[in-house]
Amino acid sequence: MSLSVVATISAKPEFRVEVRQALDRIVPPSRAEAGCLQYDLHITRDKPDSFVMIERWQDDATLDRHMATPHFAALVAAIDGKVTGVDIVRLDLVS
């Protein structure tokens, strides 16, 4: 069964553009990964510093492999100190 992830990344206002660019860069290589079913970046309409990544993975193992990729490590390094928080929720489909 597939696994969904909703990751909310809250940028510090002065780093909004840099965080957005870093998030934009991770989308293409993530979508190309085996087991990635969806990887979409959104911005919150009423909070321009808040980005939401909606992901769907084949299973936990594919998500774990994603989090061990060089492009994921590059994202973590690029946003370090530039965000006020990152909230990650893993979801299982019920119906």
Secondary structure, 3 states (H helix, E strand, C coil): CCEEEEEEEEECHHHHHHHHHHHHHHHHHHHCCCCEEEEEEEEECCEEEEEEEEEEECCHHHHHHHCCCHHHHHHHHHHCCCEEEEEEEEEECCC
